[in-house]
Amino acid sequence: MKINTKSKNTANTFGKPRLLILGCGDVGMRLLPLLRDRFRIFAVTTQLSRQEELRAAGAVPVIANLDEPATLARLARLSSHIVHLAPPQSAGATDKRTRNLTAILPDHATLVYVSTSGVYGDCGGEWVDETRTVQPHNPRATRRVDAEKVLRAWARRSQSRLSILRVPGIYADDRLPVDRLKKGSPALLPEDDVYTNHIHAEDLAQIIALALFRAQPCRIYHAVDDSDMKMGAYFDAVADALSLPRPPRLSREKLQHEVSPMMLSFMSESRRLANQRIKAELGVRLRYATVEQALSHLNKVSDEN
């Protein structure tokens, strides 16, 4: 399937099928140009101030809040195609937002859920495919596992098509660890370092769009690029591309006193995600196959300007 990114005028808008996007932030905004020619898109937001931005991007804004079930009635039966980008709430063992959402979703729908690769926990640097048993090591990942279970139960009950995208670290030209590098925050010594995984935000948007049309029912996909690198190597590559100092390297014992508990949790999980399934089943062709390729493109654009 070729995704047309060229916008057209809005003639025949009301003859298009509807698509509902929940959590229409950076990735959702990148998704809109890929799908607005195929769907009449409704984007849920909690912020009145975002309505004009969403309209300008080709979506119909809908004010609702997944934390407030009473506001969700207007979403019921609004669309049979849904992209769920909203993260769980920040505390608890269950994803209450996803539970509130499934209470109003229609039967026989198609839903793409953007989850996290954190559901696997620490895999000791092993290569991981989509059949790996989940073993979350922190509350954030535990809530994501709960969301996946809730959505699977909804899909079976409602005879709907669900696809789950497990996503690693998202980056883009404007989503790089610049502040971290400028602050001189440390990274792990190579012998203590963890393997990390990446996807460019533009490629993630493409994968979501393809999943709407091509994903198999109740199927899990790794939305990840071809990079095979450790976290410190990623920071070094970004630093070199932006002419910033590389981060200092510390042992794990010393680093735990220098970084936040959240960052330490990221630096305690090592895995490498296989991505053959998105290529074989969704037909994904990555625009930025590796982090190095994306950073090289960034430097080329900078030189041209």
C-alpha positions as CSV (number, residue, x, y, z in Angstrom):
1,M,0.0,0.0,0.0
2,K,1.4,3.4,-1.0
3,I,0.6,6.1,1.6
4,N,-0.2,9.3,-0.1
5,T,1.1,12.2,1.9
6,K,-0.2,15.0,-0.4
7,S,-3.1,16.9,1.0
8,K,-6.2,17.6,-1.1
9,N,-9.1,19.9,-0.6
10,T,-11.9,18.7,1.6
11,A,-14.5,17.9,-1.1
12,N,-16.2,14.6,-0.4
13,T,-14.9,14.7,3.2
14,F,-18.2,13.5,4.6
15,G,-18.2,10.4,2.3
16,K,-15.0,9.1,3.8
17,P,-14.8,6.5,6.6
18,R,-14.1,7.9,10.0
19,L,-10.9,7.5,12.1
20,L,-10.6,8.3,15.8
21,I,-7.2,9.2,17.2
22,L,-6.6,9.2,21.0
23,G,-3.5,10.9,22.2
24,C,-2.8,13.0,19.2
25,G,0.6,14.4,20.2
26,D,3.8,14.5,18.1
27,V,3.4,11.1,16.5
28,G,-0.4,11.6,15.9
29,M,0.4,14.9,14.2
30,R,2.8,13.1,11.9
31,L,0.1,10.5,11.2
32,L,-2.5,13.0,10.1
33,P,-1.0,13.8,6.7
34,L,-0.7,10.1,5.9
35,L,-4.4,9.4,6.5
36,R,-6.5,12.5,6.0
37,D,-7.1,11.7,2.4
38,R,-8.5,8.3,3.3
39,F,-10.5,9.2,6.5
40,R,-12.4,11.9,8.1
41,I,-10.3,12.1,11.2
42,F,-11.4,12.9,14.8
43,A,-8.6,13.7,17.2
44,V,-9.3,13.6,20.9
45,T,-7.8,16.3,23.1
46,T,-8.3,17.5,26.6
47,Q,-7.1,21.0,25.7
48,L,-9.3,23.7,24.2
49,S,-6.2,25.5,23.1
50,R,-5.3,22.7,20.6
51,Q,-8.5,22.9,18.6
52,E,-7.2,25.2,15.9
53,E,-3.9,23.3,15.6
54,L,-5.8,20.1,15.0
55,R,-8.2,21.7,12.5
56,A,-5.3,23.1,10.6
57,A,-3.7,19.7,10.4
58,G,-6.9,18.2,8.9
59,A,-8.6,16.7,12.0
60,V,-11.9,17.4,13.7
61,P,-11.0,18.1,17.4
62,V,-13.1,16.4,20.1
63,I,-12.8,17.5,23.7
64,A,-12.8,14.4,25.9
65,N,-10.7,13.0,28.7
66,L,-9.9,9.3,29.2
67,D,-9.6,9.9,33.0
68,E,-13.2,11.1,33.0
69,P,-15.6,8.4,31.7
70,A,-18.6,10.8,31.6
71,T,-16.8,12.8,28.8
72,L,-16.4,9.7,26.6
73,A,-20.0,9.2,25.7
74,R,-19.5,11.4,22.6
75,L,-16.9,9.0,21.3
76,A,-19.2,5.9,21.4
77,R,-19.9,4.7,17.9
78,L,-18.1,7.7,16.4
79,S,-15.8,5.6,14.4
80,S,-15.0,2.0,13.6
81,H,-11.3,2.7,13.1
82,I,-9.3,3.8,16.1
83,V,-5.6,4.6,16.8
84,H,-4.9,4.5,20.5
85,L,-1.7,6.6,21.3
86,A,-2.7,7.7,24.8
87,P,-0.4,6.5,27.6
88,P,-1.7,5.1,30.8
89,Q,-2.1,7.3,33.8
90,S,1.1,7.9,35.9
91,A,0.4,5.5,38.8
92,G,-1.2,2.2,39.6
93,A,-1.0,-1.3,38.3
94,T,-3.7,-1.1,35.7
95,D,-4.4,1.2,32.8
96,K,-7.6,2.9,33.8
97,R,-7.7,5.0,30.7
98,T,-7.7,2.0,28.4
99,R,-10.4,0.4,30.5
100,N,-12.5,3.5,30.2
101,L,-12.0,3.5,26.5
102,T,-13.0,-0.1,25.9
103,A,-16.2,0.5,27.8
104,I,-17.5,2.7,24.9
105,L,-15.8,1.2,21.8
106,P,-18.0,-0.2,19.1
107,D,-18.1,-3.9,18.0
108,H,-16.4,-5.0,14.8
109,A,-13.9,-2.2,14.9
110,T,-10.3,-1.9,13.8
111,L,-7.9,-0.6,16.5
112,V,-4.1,0.0,16.5
113,Y,-2.6,0.3,20.0
114,V,0.8,1.8,20.5
115,S,2.4,0.0,23.4
116,T,6.0,-0.1,24.6
117,S,8.9,-2.6,24.3
118,G,9.3,-2.1,28.0
119,V,6.8,-4.9,28.5
120,Y,9.7,-7.4,28.0
121,G,11.8,-6.1,30.9
122,D,15.5,-6.9,30.9
123,C,16.4,-9.6,28.3
124,G,20.2,-9.5,28.9
125,G,20.9,-8.1,25.5
126,E,19.2,-11.0,23.7
127,W,17.4,-10.7,20.4
128,V,13.7,-10.7,21.0
129,D,10.8,-11.4,18.7
130,E,7.1,-10.9,19.2
131,T,6.6,-14.4,20.7
132,R,8.7,-13.5,23.8
133,T,6.8,-13.7,27.1
134,V,6.3,-10.3,28.7
135,Q,8.0,-9.7,32.0
136,P,7.7,-6.0,33.0
137,H,10.1,-4.7,35.6
138,N,8.6,-1.4,36.5
139,P,5.1,0.1,37.1
140,R,5.0,1.9,33.7
141,A,5.5,-1.3,31.8
142,T,3.1,-3.2,34.1
143,R,0.3,-0.7,33.1
144,R,1.1,-1.3,29.5
145,V,0.8,-5.1,29.9
146,D,-2.6,-4.5,31.5
147,A,-3.7,-2.3,28.6
148,E,-2.7,-5.0,26.1
149,K,-4.7,-7.6,28.0
150,V,-7.7,-5.4,28.3
151,L,-7.7,-4.6,24.6
152,R,-7.3,-8.3,23.6
153,A,-10.3,-9.2,25.8
154,W,-12.3,-6.4,24.1
155,A,-11.3,-7.5,20.6
156,R,-12.4,-11.1,21.3
157,R,-15.7,-9.9,22.9
158,S,-16.5,-7.4,20.2
159,Q,-15.1,-9.4,17.2
160,S,-12.8,-6.5,16.4
161,R,-9.4,-6.4,14.7
162,L,-6.7,-5.4,17.1
163,S,-3.0,-4.8,16.4
164,I,-0.4,-4.0,19.1
165,L,2.7,-2.1,18.2
166,R,5.5,-2.4,20.8
167,V,7.6,0.7,20.4
168,P,11.0,1.5,21.8
169,G,12.7,4.9,22.1
170,I,11.2,7.4,19.6
171,Y,13.4,10.1,18.1
172,A,13.4,12.7,15.4
173,D,15.3,15.8,14.5
174,D,13.5,17.7,17.3
175,R,13.4,14.7,19.7
176,L,17.1,14.2,20.5
177,P,18.8,14.1,23.9
178,V,20.2,17.6,23.5
179,D,19.6,18.8,27.0
180,R,21.1,15.7,28.5
181,L,24.2,16.1,26.4
182,K,24.6,19.8,27.2
183,K,24.3,19.0,31.0
184,G,27.0,16.4,30.7
185,S,24.8,13.6,32.1
186,P,26.9,10.4,32.3
187,A,26.4,7.1,30.4
188,L,27.5,3.6,31.3
189,L,30.9,2.2,30.5
190,P,30.8,0.0,27.4
191,E,31.2,-3.2,29.5
192,D,28.2,-2.2,31.7
193,D,26.1,-0.7,29.0
194,V,22.7,-2.0,27.7
195,Y,21.4,-2.5,24.2
196,T,18.7,0.0,23.3
197,N,16.2,0.2,20.4
198,H,15.0,3.1,18.3
199,I,12.4,4.2,15.8
200,H,12.2,7.6,14.0
201,A,8.9,9.3,14.6
202,E,8.2,9.5,10.9
203,D,8.7,5.8,10.5
204,L,6.5,5.1,13.4
205,A,3.7,7.1,11.9
206,Q,4.1,5.1,8.7
207,I,3.9,1.8,10.6
208,I,0.7,2.8,12.4
209,A,-0.9,3.8,9.0
210,L,0.1,0.5,7.4
211,A,-1.1,-1.5,10.5
212,L,-4.6,0.0,10.0
213,F,-4.9,-1.7,6.7
214,R,-2.5,-4.7,6.8
215,A,-2.2,-6.0,10.3
216,Q,-3.4,-9.4,11.1
217,P,-6.1,-9.7,13.9
218,C,-4.8,-9.7,17.4
219,R,-1.2,-9.5,16.2
220,I,1.8,-7.9,17.9
221,Y,4.5,-6.0,15.9
222,H,7.8,-4.5,16.9
223,A,7.8,-0.9,15.5
224,V,11.6,-0.7,15.5
225,D,14.4,0.2,13.1
226,D,17.5,-1.9,12.1
227,S,19.8,-0.2,14.6
228,D,22.0,-2.5,16.7
229,M,23.6,-0.3,19.3
230,K,24.1,0.3,23.0
231,M,22.8,3.3,24.8
232,G,26.1,5.0,25.2
233,A,26.9,4.6,21.5
234,Y,23.5,6.3,20.7
235,F,24.4,9.3,22.9
236,D,27.9,9.5,21.3
237,A,26.4,9.4,17.8
238,V,24.0,12.2,18.6
239,A,26.7,14.2,20.3
240,D,29.0,13.9,17.3
241,A,26.2,14.8,14.9
242,L,25.4,18.0,16.8
243,S,29.1,18.9,17.7
244,L,28.4,18.4,21.4
245,P,30.7,16.8,23.9
246,R,30.3,13.1,24.3
247,P,28.9,12.1,27.7
248,P,31.3,10.9,30.4
249,R,31.2,7.2,31.1
250,L,30.8,5.7,34.6
251,S,30.5,2.2,36.0
252,R,27.0,1.1,36.9
253,E,27.9,1.3,40.6
254,K,28.9,5.0,40.3
255,L,26.2,5.9,37.8
256,Q,23.3,4.9,40.1
257,H,24.2,7.9,42.3
258,E,24.2,10.3,39.3
259,V,21.0,9.8,37.5
260,S,17.3,9.7,38.3
261,P,15.5,6.5,39.3
262,M,13.6,6.6,36.0
263,M,16.7,7.0,33.9
264,L,18.4,4.2,35.9
265,S,15.5,1.9,35.1
266,F,16.0,2.5,31.4
267,M,19.7,1.8,31.8
268,S,19.0,-1.5,33.5
269,E,17.1,-3.2,30.7
270,S,19.0,-4.6,27.7
271,R,17.3,-6.1,24.7
272,R,17.4,-6.1,20.9
273,L,14.1,-6.2,19.0
274,A,13.7,-8.1,15.8
275,N,11.7,-6.3,13.2
276,Q,11.2,-8.9,10.4
277,R,7.4,-9.0,11.0
278,I,6.7,-5.4,10.2
279,K,8.6,-5.8,6.9
280,A,7.1,-9.2,5.9
281,E,3.5,-8.6,7.0
282,L,3.0,-4.8,6.9
283,G,5.4,-4.1,4.0
284,V,7.2,-1.5,5.9
285,R,10.1,0.2,4.2
286,L,11.9,2.3,6.7
287,R,12.8,5.9,5.7
288,Y,15.5,5.9,8.4
289,A,16.7,2.3,8.7
290,T,19.3,3.2,11.4
291,V,20.0,6.1,13.8
292,E,23.2,6.8,12.0
293,Q,21.3,7.2,8.7
294,A,18.9,9.7,10.3
295,L,21.8,11.7,11.9
296,S,23.6,11.7,8.5
297,H,20.5,13.2,6.9
298,L,20.3,15.8,9.7
299,N,23.9,16.8,9.0
300,K,23.2,17.0,5.2
301,V,20.2,19.3,5.7
302,S,22.2,21.5,8.1
303,D,25.1,21.8,5.6
304,E,22.6,22.7,2.8
305,N,21.2,25.5,5.0
